[in-house]
Structures are given as C-alpha cells and as structure tokens.
C-alpha cells in the first residue's frame, strides 16, 4: 500500500554496510571554508576590537546594514566590519536553534547555522548516550560543534573532528566561549583516519547538502552512509544522524531507527547501534514522548467519525500510524492517507485531534458557499492527497468574517473530499 507522503507501515530493511568504499573522490559538499583569509578573518573577530564590534551589532537591524557598515568603517578596518556584520547576521539566525544566551556567545559559519542540530534535539540525544553509560564520544563531522556542546554538557568527553580548517576553528572557539574546552578536543582531520577505539561511542553526522541543495541519496553523503555505518559498527554504541526522508530499506538490520520531531517539525532520523536492533521509534520534543513500533498491521479504512487525528510527522516518517490508530481506537479515512478518524476523543501526544463538523465532496464552489454561510474569515488549510495548494485555496475563497475553521483537502475511500472542523478541546 502506498500512503500519501509515506505509508503507515513499510517494514522492509536492507544492510547498506557493504556499499561502495570511501574514496578520495567523495564530493566536497559541506564545509569548504579553508582559505587562509577566512581563518584570519574569523581570528580577527575574537580580538578585543572584534568582540566590541559584535557586542555593538547584537541588536542591529539588517535592513540598516549599509548605513551601519558606512558608520563603522570610519573607526574600524573594512574587512573586520564586513566579517562582524556577517557574524551578527548568523548569530541572529542561530537564536532559533541555540537560544539567545548561547547564540550571542557562539560563532558560526553559514553552513554551520544551516546544518547544526537544534539544541533541544542535541540535548535529547546526549541524554540517550548518557543513559547508556557512555562517558566519551568521537563526534565525526562535528561542524560548528552543536552536538559536541550538548554531549559535554551531559558530562561526556568529546573528540570533535571536521576536515575544514575554518569550521574547526569555529568549533574550538565555541567550546572555549561556553566553558567546555576541558571536555571537548577539536581536531582538524579526515574522519576516515580517526581511530575511534578509545571512545565509548561514535556519533557521525555526514554532510547532506551540496552546491545544488539537499542530497537525498545516502551514498552521496560526505562521507557516504555506508562508511558511517561501518564506523558505527566498530564501537559498542553509536548514533548516525540521517535525513528524515531516509528510506526504511536503508536501515541496517542491527540498528534501531528513530525519527525525531521538535515542536511538530521533523528534524532528523537517527540510526542507533548497541541499543535495540530492528526497533522503530518516533520521538517528539519537547517531552520527550517516544512511541515504539509494535509491529501492528495497517489499520483498516472506514467512514469519517467525529474526530480526525493528524499524526505528528515523526510518526508518519517512522511508519507508526497504526500504533496511533490503536491508541485512539481509530481507523484510516483512506488506505493511502495518513489521517486517522475515530468516534470518540482520546488525547495523545502523537497526533493533533480535530472535531469534524462537515464532510462534502470536493467542490470549490460548495466550500466557498459553506464557509461564507458560517462566517469564516480565518482559514487554516491542511492537505494530504490533494493537488491544490493551501495558499491557492485561501485566495479563491475570498473570505471575511469573525470565525475560524480548519479545512482538510484529502481523499476519503479514494474520493476527493473536503473535511471542515476545528481543533478539539
């Protein structure tokens, strides 16, 4: 069965550990900032003058950047002003991942902000390592050090390795700025040359972005997923951070696969070694709330009941919709759609519940008339199994009124359908 986005169950697995061997021809896709000028510019930011500039730029408005740069260049070297303005922008962006307290003390690269693990996720993963009794970790492809910081704060000593000189300098600076240098050793090296045997565990985060954007083939990661798996198998415990769209066929037989969401957004998948082989888990943050797969068969579809449950993205990615359906006593609205329906309300952290007030065959004209009749002016549009984009629907509705509603564009028993409701109390 093929469910929209991903089916509730797809259990096939394969072992990718015998994939192509690493080679010097791996694509350089992630952290190429190794020019001497880049390293020197970064070093200037850590001088007294650079720090003063950064402090002054903490709350600056990027829209006023030209005027700000002109003013600052009267008293400071132009290259330093440019570097400080760039770093100030990165710090403002990083607040969403690291929080203001850390972000305005740390340093970043553009790729580092984009690729770094969100602090809440890194803290959760560090907690799992600590619970396993891990006291030391080799962090391979460490980037600007987000995961190393979380591990160190959990009391774990870390060897943080990256091959890009600028990224290494940034990671080392972050460890020092946050008072964690005694627990984090930062090394500039090719991760394939690192002897991980002295460490209790391995953590690897292969680069998944190239010059053309995201890379979806795990063997095109840098380094390839097959190499990362082989490195993981040399340690008693290991975790590999993977893109959340990784196919279930790529999960090794001796690994636990975990999909993690934070605030409703799916952030990553993780292959864990040395925990629970073949286990499938969806973890929702904050919480955490972890749902473990039990091997339930696909729930049967049926008529739309009073309540509709929208499973969290981590639940869908991990193919655990059946487990949520069991929790709420529900069924699918269509065998290919990851919406669960039930006649009674059973709150669960793994899905958002909506009370359905109307169901009608898909028709823009009928929907518009009904929403106007109800006085709906604020419309939330959700879709699964429909080609119409939410913004397009809102534009065509041309609504005004004091009430709000949620519209689901989907399929029920194979037929294009519109469901109208509101979040359940």
GIVEN-V965922 format. One record per residue. RES is the residue in one small letter. SS is DSSP state (@ for helix, = for strand, . for the rest). Layout:
BEGIN
res=<RES/RES>
ss=<SS/SS>
END
This chain:
BEGIN
res=<x/x/x/x/x/x/x/x/x/x/x/x/x/x/x/x/x/x/x/x/x/x/x/x/x/x/x/x/x/x/x/x/x/x/x/x/x/x/x/x/x/x/x/x/x/x/x/x/x/x/x/x/x/x/x/x/x/x/x/x/x/x/x/x/x/x/x/x/x/x/x/x/x/x/x/x/x/x/x/x/x/x/x/x/x/x/x/x/x/x/x/x/x/x/x/x/x/x/x/x/x/x/x/x/x/x/x/x/x/x/x/x/x/x/x/x/x/x/x/x/x/x/x/x/x/x/x/x/x/x/x/x/x/x/x/x/x/x/x/x/x/x/x/x/x/x/x/x/x/x/x/x/x/x/x/x/x/x/x/x/x/x/x/x/x/x/x/x/x/x/x/x/x/x/x/x/x/x/x/x/x/x/x/x/x/x/x/x/x/x/x/x/x/x/x/x/x/x/x/x/x/x/x/x/x/x/x/x/x/x/x/x/x/x/x/x/x/x/x/x/x/x/x/x/x/x/x/x/x/x/x/x/x/x/x/x/x/x/x/x/x/x/x/x/x/x/x/x/x/x/x/x/x/x/x/x/x/x/x/x/x/x/x/x/x/x/x/x/x/x/x/x/x/x/x/x/x/x/x/x/x/x/x/x/x/x/x/x/x/x/x/x/x/x/x/x/x/x/x/x/x/x/x/x/x/x/x/x/x/x/x/x/x/x/x/x/x/x/x/x/x/x/x/x/x/x/x/x/x/x/x/x/x/x/x/x/x/x/x/x/x/x/x/x/x/x/x/x/x/x/x/x/x/x/x/x/x/x/x/x/x/x/x/x/x/x/x/x/x/x/x/x/x/x/x/x/x/x/x/x/x/x/x/x/x/x/x/x/x/x/x/x/x/x/x/x/x/x/x/x/x/x/x/x/x/x/x/x/x/x/x/x/x/x/x/x/x/x/x/x/x/x/x/x/x>
ss=<./././././././././././././././././././././././././././././././././././@/@/@/@/@/@/@/@/@/@/././@/@/@/@/@/@/@/@/@/./././././@/@/@/@/@/@/@/@/@/@/@/./././././@/@/@/@/@/@/@/@/@/@/@/@/@/@/@/@/@/@/@/@/@/@/@/@/@/@/././././././@/@/@/@/@/@/./././@/@/@/@/@/@/@/@/@/@/@/@/@/././././=/=/=/=/=/./././././@/@/@/@/@/@/@/@/./././=/=/=/=/=/=/././@/@/@/@/@/@/@/@/@/@/@/@/@/././././././=/=/=/=/=/././@/@/@/./././././././=/=/=/=/././=/./=/=/././=/=/./././@/@/@/./=/././@/@/@/@/@/@/@/@/././././=/=/=/=/=/=/./././././@/@/@/././././=/=/=/=/=/=/=/=/././=/=/=/=/=/=/=/=/=/././././././=/=/=/=/=/=/./././=/=/=/=/././././././././=/./././././=/=/=/=/=/./@/@/@/@/@/./././@/@/@/@/@/@/@/@/././=/=/././././././=/=/=/=/././././././././=/=/=/=/=/=/=/=/=/=/=/././@/@/@/@/@/@/@/@/@/@/@/./=/=/=/=/=/=/=/=/././././././@/@/@/@/@/@/@/@/./././././=/=/=/=/=/=/=/=/=/=/././=/=/=/=/=/=/=/=/=/./.>
END
